[in-house]
Structures are given as C-alpha cells and as structure tokens.
Amino acid sequence: MNKESTNDAAAAALRHARFGHLPERIRFEDMTQGVKAEEGGGANASYNPEGSWQYFSCLALDLGL
C-alpha cells in the first residue's frame, strides 16, 4: 500500500511539474486585426445578376426544357 502512494505522489509531482501552470493570457487586442474595407464594394462589385445563371448547372437548361 505504501508503494502505491509513493507512485501516486511521484506521478502527481510529475504532472504538476509538467502541467501545473496555465499558459500566458493573450490580450484581446492581440487576437484581432483591423483591416480597412475597400471602397466601391470590394468582392461584391463584380456581381452581375443578369449573367449569374451562367455559373450554375441545371439539367433542365442543359436539355433545353
């Protein structure tokens, strides 16, 4: 019984030495990045609703139905 408690204490000491502290706290400012948006729409500026049907495949259109 004494041997088991020694192993448990040694294992606990090893765990505490390895995992006993929390990692350093990261500030919110370090986790975010501010990026200025492009004027004129950016990615949405190239949207053409009249030509958007060309990018989708439809079996009914392919068969001419």
C-alpha positions as CSV (number, residue, x, y, z in Angstrom):
1,M,0.0,0.0,0.0
2,N,2.9,2.3,0.8
3,K,4.4,1.7,-2.6
4,E,1.2,2.7,-4.4
5,S,1.0,6.0,-2.6
6,T,4.7,6.7,-3.5
7,N,4.0,6.1,-7.1
8,D,0.9,8.2,-7.0
9,A,2.8,11.0,-5.3
10,A,5.6,10.8,-7.8
11,A,3.1,10.8,-10.7
12,A,1.3,13.7,-9.2
13,A,4.6,15.6,-8.8
14,L,5.5,14.9,-12.4
15,R,2.0,16.0,-13.6
16,H,2.3,19.2,-11.6
17,A,5.8,19.9,-12.9
18,R,4.6,19.4,-16.5
19,F,1.0,20.8,-16.4
20,G,0.9,22.8,-13.1
21,H,0.7,26.2,-14.7
22,L,-1.7,27.8,-17.2
23,P,-0.4,29.4,-20.4
24,E,0.2,33.1,-20.6
25,R,-3.0,35.1,-21.1
26,I,-3.5,36.6,-24.6
27,R,-4.9,40.1,-24.7
28,F,-8.0,40.7,-26.9
29,E,-6.1,43.3,-28.9
30,D,-3.5,40.7,-29.9
31,M,-6.3,38.3,-31.2
32,T,-7.9,40.8,-33.5
33,Q,-6.7,42.6,-36.6
34,G,-8.3,45.7,-38.1
35,V,-8.4,45.9,-41.9
36,K,-9.8,48.8,-43.8
37,A,-12.6,47.9,-46.3
38,E,-12.2,48.7,-49.9
39,E,-14.3,51.4,-51.4
40,G,-16.6,50.5,-54.2
41,G,-17.9,47.2,-52.9
42,G,-14.7,45.0,-53.0
43,A,-15.6,41.4,-53.9
44,N,-19.3,42.3,-54.4
45,A,-18.6,44.9,-57.1
46,S,-18.1,42.2,-59.7
47,Y,-21.6,40.6,-59.2
48,N,-23.7,40.6,-62.3
49,P,-27.2,39.4,-61.6
50,E,-28.1,39.1,-65.3
51,G,-25.1,36.8,-66.1
52,S,-25.2,34.8,-62.8
53,W,-27.2,32.0,-64.4
54,Q,-24.1,31.1,-66.5
55,Y,-22.3,29.8,-63.4
56,F,-24.8,27.2,-62.4
57,S,-25.5,23.8,-63.9
58,C,-29.2,22.8,-64.4
59,L,-30.3,19.6,-66.1
60,A,-33.5,21.2,-67.4
61,L,-31.5,24.0,-69.0
62,D,-29.0,21.5,-70.4
63,L,-31.8,19.5,-72.0
64,G,-33.5,22.7,-73.3
65,L,-36.7,22.2,-71.3
